[in-house]
Amino acid sequence: MSGFLKSSIGRKIAMALSAFFLMVFILQHFAINILSVFNPDLFNEASHFMGNNPLVQFVLQPVLIFGVVFHFVMGFVLEFKNKASRNVSYAVNNGNANSTWMSRNMIYSGGFILIFLVIHFIDFWIPEINTKYVLGDSSGLLADGSDYRYFEELQHKFIPLWRVLLYCAGFVFLSLHLLHGFSSAFQSVGANNKYTQALKGFGKAYAVLIPLGFIVIALFHFFNNSH
């Protein structure tokens, strides 16, 4: 594996595979969170199941954390290697003619998303781990025991305007990152065939609609709490 990751092609393929894995997770994460808009009870049930399922907690969650760390580390490594390999200085370098703005700035959008993820972990994941494994409360219930706590906690997070704006900005950058990253991932694994245009179309739809859906969720809870 170490030899595979030492080659440029190997690193790109590994980066692409980690990207596919994270895109599947994002889709699953959205599928659960959107329930909070349409059916709070079902959102509570789904959140409790995911938060107390041993397979999810002790197998998939560690794999997810590893995938996130690996993807960002590999992204920074690829960026460093690409810059280091540019030994020839050109008198005129028209970047706009050779690539898109997003493809030239993936490292910056990725960096902002990483900061956003850290804040997201502090907001949701760390308190959840503290409640279940430090305080020892895996019931998922409110303090009065009347109902599950997940929907109420989600609503509470989106009361401050600064947090809503931060989340919206994070998903805008995620959309920009995905607009280039989706097609780039397929190219890295050699998916250049008769389905290429369809894949590009699907990638653009995913890159726009899923982040937009997360923005809708944040705004919905913000305005719902402002009444």
Secondary structure, 3 states (H helix, E strand, C coil): CHHHHHCHHHHHHHHHHHHHHHHHHHHHHHHHHCHHHHCHHHHHHHHHHHHHCHHHHHHHHHHHHHHHHHHHHHHHHHHHHHHHCCCCCCCCCCHHHHCCHHHHCHHHHHHHHHHHHHHHHHHHHHHHHHHHHHCCCCCCECCCCCCECHHHHHHHHCCCHHHHHHHHHHHHHHHHHHHHHHHHHHHHCCCCCCCHHHHHHHHHHHHHHHHHHHHHHHHHHHHHHCC
